[in-house]
Amino acid sequence: MKTLLLVLSAATTSCIGNAQTAPLQPKFEVASVKRTDSCAFDRTFDPQAVTLRGMPLKPVLMEAFKVKTDQIEGPSWLETDCFDISARIPDGGSLNQLGAMLQALLADRFKLAAHTEDRPRSGFALVVDKGGLKCKEDDPKTDFMGPGRGGQMMFGRVGHGRLKGVMTMATLASNLSSKGYGPVQDLTGLTGRYDIDLSWDADDVESRGPGAAVEAAGGPPAPEPQGSLFAALRESLGLKLERRQLHIQFVVIDHIERVPTGN
């Protein structure tokens, strides 16, 4: 199924007997976009501004559409050509609108046109284990700000991993998608934010990088992984990864200019 992505600053629709104006798409107040020969992969986000130094457009697109790197189809230069982007968030705006602002910026400066496609792909569903959920929902009224609260941290010595912080199940699934087993979708049905503290011993799949355990489309199903991460999810959080055929959203770039328009 294809969905056309309309990256527009405004639109007007008419209803019978009543004219309505669609809300404006969030946009940066001002923005500077310059090509650079130095790829530094440096980024800074704060409530007032976004600064990307030496950044290819591939990670910008990932942030704009909230997808992984292998969910974007476009020209190869998206990963090699780098840009310095500085943009100011308008008064009343927030980082929660960052994706929409980046989409508008890409449409304005790079003439981006794209669409999404849902495609079947083998992966894992994050679900509550039969023994019940073991992690606690975060209390937004608490004043305590312990390590990892308000975000998430992934760290650990060689051969070991740890994920700690306050996050939604969707964010947890997104972090688990980077561990090498393929895409993970949140199907827990839980909408709150939870205190997560997960430790595990990394296995061979994780050491080979993202996607190492995903079978080719149409090929035989890969064996169910038995790594420490799967056991840790059940024992520490009361969650489980079930192998399923998922419908993953891909962003297909129909058109994008290599040289941005002037500032």
N, C-alpha and C positions, 0 to 999 in steps of 0.2 A: 504494500500500500504506500503510495506517495503522498506527501503533504508538502505543498508549496510554502516556502518560508517568505513571508512578506516583511522585509525590513524597511519600514516606512516611518517617516517622522509623524505623519498624521493621516487620517482618512475620514471621509464624511459619508455617512449613510443616510438614506431617506426611508422613513416609514410612512404608512398610510396615515395622512392627517397630522404627522408629527415628524419634524426633522431633528435628527440627533447627530451630534459630533462625537466621533470615537475619541477616547482619551489619547493624549499625545504619548508617543513612545519615549521613555526616559532617554535623555541624551546628556553627554558631557557639556558643561558650560563652555569650555574652550578646550582645544586639543592641538598638539603639535605632533606630526608624524614625519620622521626623516629616516631615510635609508642609511645604514652604516655598514662598514666593512668589518667591524668588530662584533663578533657574536659572544656576548657576555652572559646571556641567559639570566639576567638580574631583574627582579621585579619587586616592587613595593606597593602595597595597598594600604590606604588609611582612609578614614571617613571623609577627608577633604580632597584627596588626589590619588591618581594611579600613575606610577612611573614604571615603564618597561624599558630596560636598556639592553641593546643587542639581542632582541627577542625575535625569533622566527614567528611567522604567522600561525603555524600549526598549534602551538600551545595557546595562542590568543583565541583561536577558533574553539579549542577545547574548553576554555574558560567561558567563552561566549555562549556555547550551546550545551555545556555541562555533559560532555561526552569524553570517552577515552580516545587515545591517539589512533587506534585501529578502527574507530568508528567514523573517521573522516576520509572521504575520497576527494582528491584534488590533485593539482599539478605538483611535481616533485619539489619545485622551488619553495613551496610552503615550509619546508624543513631546512632550507639552506640560506635563503635570503633573510637578512636580519634588519631590524628597525628599532629606532628609539622613539618611544611613544610616551608623551606626557599629557595628562588630561586632568581637568579639574571637575570634581563632582559638584553639581549645583546645590545651592541652599535648599534644604528639604529633601535632597536625594540621599541615598544610602548605598552601602556595598551590597545590599540585597538586590539592588537593581543593576549590578555590575554587568551581568550577562546581556541584558537588553541594551545597555549603553555601549558595550563593545560591538554588539551586532549593528547598531546604528552607525558607529564609527567606521566599521568595515564597509558598510554599504556606501557611506559618504565618501571616504577617502580611497577605497579600493574597488568601488563599484561591485561589491559582492552580490551575487544572486545564487541561491542555493535551495535545495529541497531536502526533505527527510524521507527515508524509506525504512519501513519495518521489515527486517529479514530474520528468518529462523536461524538459530545458532545454538549449538550445544553449550551448556553452562550449568550454573548452580542456582537454586533458589534458597535464599536465607529464610528459614522458618523456625518457629518455636518447637523445641524438642518435646517429646511426649511426657517427659518428666516435669515440664513447666519452666517458665522463665526464672532465671536466678539473678539477673542483674536488676538493680533498683532504678526506678525512674527518678530523674533529677528534680529537686525542689527549687523552682526558680526564685523563691523568696529567701533562700538562705544567703547569708552574707559571707559564708566561708568560701574562700577561693584557694583551694588546694592545688597541688601540681596537676596540670593537665585540664583543669576546669575551663570551660568556655571554648574548647577546641580539641584537637587531638594531636598526639605525638606518636610517631613510629620510630622505635630505636631498638638497640640490642647489640650484643657482641656478635662476632662472627659465628654463624651457625644457629643463632637464636634470634627470635623476634619478639617484639612487644608493642602493643597498641593500647594507649591509655588516654582517657579524656571523657568529656561529656559530649555526646553526639546522638543524632537520630539513627535509626536502623538503616535508613537510606545511605547515610554517610558511612556507616560501618560496612555495608555491602560494597560501596564504592572503594573503600580501602582494601577490602578482601579481594576485589577484582584485580588488584595489582600484584597478587602473590603468585601468579604463574599458572593457576588452574583454569583460567578462562573467566568469562563474565559472570558476575554475581548480581542477582536482582533481589531486592527486598520484597518478600511476600509474607512478612510476619503479620501485617495488618496493624502494627503498632505505630502510633503517630507521635509519641512523646520523645523527649531527650533522656538518654540513659547514661549512668556512670559505667564506663567500660574500662576494664583492666584485664588485658588478655596477654598471656605469655605462652610461647611455644618454641619447640626446636624445629628450625627450618629443615626441609627435606630436599632431595635432589631436584624436584620440580621447581621449587622456589629459586634455587641457585641458578637454574637455566633461564630465568626471566619470564616476563608476562607471556601467557599463551602457550607455554611449553607443553601443557597437558591437554590442550584442546585438539580433538580429532578433526581431520579434514572433513569438509561438508560432504555428506553422503557416504562417508567411510564408516568402519565398524566403531562402536562406542568404546571409548577409553575405559580402562578399569577404574572402579571407584577408589580414589586416593585414600590411603590409610595414614596420612601424615599426622604429626603431632598437632597441627593447627585444627584439624577436624575434631580431635578428642578434646582439645582445650576449649573449643566453642561449646561443646556439650557440657563439660564438667564445670567450667567457670561461669558461663553465661546462660546455660539452658537453651542454647540455639543449635541449629543443625543446618548443614549444607546438603541439599538433595539434588542429584543430577537430574536435569530436565532439559527439554527443548524450549528455549526461550525465544521471544521476539525482541530483537535488539534494534534500537533506532540508530540509523546511519545518517550522517549529514553528507550529502553529495554536492560538491561545488559545481554549479553550472557555469559560472563566470566570475573571474576575479582579476583585476588589473595588477600587473607586477610593479608598476610605478605609481605611488600614491599621488593624489592631487595635492596642490599647494596648500600651505597653511594660511 
